[in-house]
Amino acid sequence: MKNIAGKTVVLTGASGGIGAFIARALAKEQATVVSVSRSPKGLDKICAEVEAAGGKGISVPFDLSKLEKLSVLAQQIHQLAGPIDILINNAAIEKYRPFQNYTLEDFQSILTTNLLAPMELTRLLLPTMLERNSGHIVNIASSAGKKGAPYNSIYSASKAGLIMWSDAIQQELANTNVGVSIVCPGCTDAGMYHALDITAPSAGHVAQPTEVADAVLQSIKQNQKEVILDGTASKILFAISQLSPQFGDMVFQRFGVVELNQSCAEKQMQAGNLVYN
């Protein structure tokens, strides 16, 4: 079992949503938490909470959509915190729309933040982990990457890509001491349905943010390949959907997922906002 105490952790999307809960959980493990987010004010708040909980907080304001500048971010992190032991790719954008209502800018912002930025940041930080033959990468995905979420298709594509990329590099790194975990939170009390004040499907498991944070810590400690927090029924659905996609569609229709997501799209289009994790 890996020990998190005393480790240096880079956490993206740290200032809000699930990220804030992960930061607090890491602090209780007495880790150094390098929090990355676009919000300086939010970073100041979460770093103060990390310090109060027994960890060490370092804030690095940065917009992860600036892919070409991620090398500057990596250099800044190394200067402030030294070698990185753990990288948690948590930052994400979620935007509900009927597919034809997305713009090219929507495609670029969602795919860049959710998929390309984790890939590039990992590429930049992985060499020092391999040199030290020690490290761990956690990629926060979603059940939407297991079964496409209607009216949330670009987010689904980004998370499916994150899952497959994680699977591939897990195999590449199998003979090293650098682990890779994928965590799929599913519906959470800090997620999209909550933000839009929409009740989650009755058959789904709604995870508390603290439950997600605990799962992230356990994935590191136990070097778990994949953690799905949706519940047993959803895991079975994902497995059967691989054999019978029509069955998965029928279940989504039966439990009102399509209708709920359409409501999310309508609410977001009216408000004109993105949901950031």
SULMOBEL-V821671 format. One record per backbone hydrogen bond with DSSP energy under -0.5 kcal/mol. NH is the residue of the N-H (numbers start at 1). CO is the residue of the C=O. If there is no record, write none. Layout:
NH;CO / NH;CO
This chain:
2;221 / 6;30 / 7;4 / 9;7 / 9;32 / 10;86 / 11;9 / 11;34 / 12;88 / 13;36 / 14;36 / 16;13 / 19;16 / 19;277 / 20;16 / 20;17 / 21;17 / 22;18 / 23;19 / 24;20 / 25;21 / 26;22 / 27;23 / 28;24 / 29;25 / 29;26 / 30;27 / 31;26 / 32;7 / 33;31 / 33;56 / 34;9 / 34;32 / 35;33 / 35;58 / 36;11 / 37;60 / 40;38 / 43;39 / 44;40 / 45;41 / 46;42 / 47;43 / 48;44 / 49;45 / 50;46 / 51;47 / 52;48 / 53;49 / 54;51 / 55;50 / 56;31 / 58;33 / 60;35 / 62;37 / 64;62 / 66;63 / 67;65 / 69;66 / 70;67 / 72;69 / 73;69 / 74;70 / 75;71 / 76;72 / 77;73 / 78;74 / 79;75 / 80;76 / 81;77 / 82;77 / 82;78 / 85;8 / 86;8 / 87;136 / 88;10 / 89;87 / 89;138 / 90;88 / 94;275 / 97;151 / 101;98 / 102;99 / 107;103 / 108;104 / 109;105 / 110;106 / 111;107 / 112;108 / 113;109 / 114;110 / 115;111 / 116;111 / 117;112 / 119;115 / 120;116 / 121;117 / 122;118 / 123;119 / 124;120 / 125;121 / 126;122 / 127;123 / 129;125 / 130;126 / 131;127 / 132;128 / 133;129 / 134;129 / 135;177 / 136;85 / 137;179 / 138;87 / 139;181 / 140;89 / 140;138 / 141;139 / 141;183 / 145;142 / 146;143 / 147;143 / 150;148 / 152;149 / 156;152 / 157;153 / 158;154 / 159;155 / 160;156 / 161;157 / 162;158 / 163;159 / 164;160 / 165;161 / 166;162 / 167;163 / 168;164 / 169;165 / 170;166 / 171;167 / 172;168 / 173;169 / 174;171 / 176;173 / 179;135 / 179;177 / 181;137 / 182;225 / 183;139 / 184;227 / 185;183 / 189;207 / 191;188 / 195;191 / 196;192 / 197;194 / 198;193 / 204;201 / 205;230 / 206;204 / 207;187 / 207;205 / 211;208 / 212;208 / 213;209 / 214;210 / 215;211 / 216;212 / 217;213 / 218;214 / 219;215 / 220;216 / 221;217 / 222;218 / 223;220 / 224;219 / 227;182 / 229;184 / 229;227 / 235;231 / 236;232 / 237;233 / 238;234 / 239;235 / 240;236 / 241;237 / 242;238 / 242;239 / 243;239 / 243;240 / 244;240 / 247;244 / 248;244 / 249;245 / 250;246 / 251;247 / 252;248 / 253;249 / 254;250 / 255;251 / 256;253 / 257;252 / 258;252 / 260;256 / 261;257 / 262;258 / 263;259 / 264;260 / 265;261 / 266;262 / 267;263 / 268;264 / 269;265 / 270;266 / 271;267 / 272;268 / 273;268 / 275;94 / 276;274 / 277;92
